[in-house]
């Protein structure tokens, strides 16, 4: 997110992330996703990813797109129209690796609302956007966190890693 | 601020800051204020400080309380009803040390609106408040930042220090 808490400009634009793009630096992303076996994405974020023309990055993992519109699965990618809370509880009850919520704002809000996020990895980008789509919307429940790690990168990105207390 | 960007609960409560209170640890505050010769405070923050019964901490510095209600000065403490932009420009034109904007949300918004803040020291508290008074309100101009420093404390507080590019 930007220092002022936005994950995109009001029109969904994320080109400001280019400020921290650096050849060979993925900010721990591939190391993290290697532990992940299930990915949850909002429909809007899914379409954003597709529109970027880089292919779908989670094709080899169990993937759930949270949407209101039922759709046939594409390989391991399922479109989920049910209760997100039920999905998470079912997934957590199964054996397996990390469940990765890769955005966006709406899915994050639903998960935060029900205190279903166990760990937070937040990359703070050195910019004040001024306005946009907030990662943490207003009206969520209070949650105490424990800092696990904070890492500074020479691009000015600071990555904060917390777990829920 | 909390990880979700709040400096107080909706009712101005800041008791959640107790989570990072630690005997002998002031998070660089006294070292920083030693360089400060002028303090700017919003009226609401000023009254909050007074209500805490700890005395006014900036009595030995030039201090401006930004308010709409004219009032006689108390020692070096002045009540300023004019244009904040003019005040800052006048102060910056003078010889002297650092100008410290010690809150609150309204004064910060005015300064950010006019890009008058040169440096930001943001302490991120390990909590999601869920709702409250935002440090960075919506509708401010975009500003590129440069990370100068990020410091982790064992209480879980992470202090981010940026300058405006």
Interface residues (C-beta under 8 A of the other chain):
Chain A: X3 X4 X5 X16 X19 X112 X120 X122 X124 X126 X127 X128 X129 X130 X131 X135 X136 X138 X139 X140 X141 X142 X143 X144 X145 X146 X147 X150 X152 X156 X157 X158 X160 X162
Chain B: X3 X4 X5 X16 X19 X112 X120 X122 X124 X126 X127 X128 X129 X130 X131 X135 X136 X138 X139 X140 X141 X142 X143 X144 X145 X146 X147 X150 X152 X156 X157 X158 X160 X162
